[in-house]
Amino acid sequence: MREEYDFSKAKRAKDVPHLAQLQTEEGKTRITIMLDNEVIKSFRLKAKQKGLGYQTLINQTLKAYSSSSIVDETLLRKVIREE
């Protein structure tokens, strides 16, 4: 590695089209998350079978889960009484 680097001719991310798009894409936020290796393997396999990216599949799965109603004890008791 060099002692010093010359960044005088460097471009800002907003001046590089594909990097600027990543910064301005509305509705998405870049995060870092730790997932089990088995989870990643599973999503990669399923995504490949569906012709999607694994991150897209993880996002779709999280969206579906977050928009579904979670069954709690009260709801479960109500459903059982109706049966």
GIPEQUI-V567632 format. One record per pair of residues at least 24 apart in sequence whose ideal C-beta (glycine too) atoms are under 8 Angstrom apart, sorted by the first residue. I is the first residue (numbers start at 0). J is the second residue. Records with the same first field share a line. If there is no record, write none. Layout:
BEGIN
I = J  J
END
This chain:
BEGIN
none
END
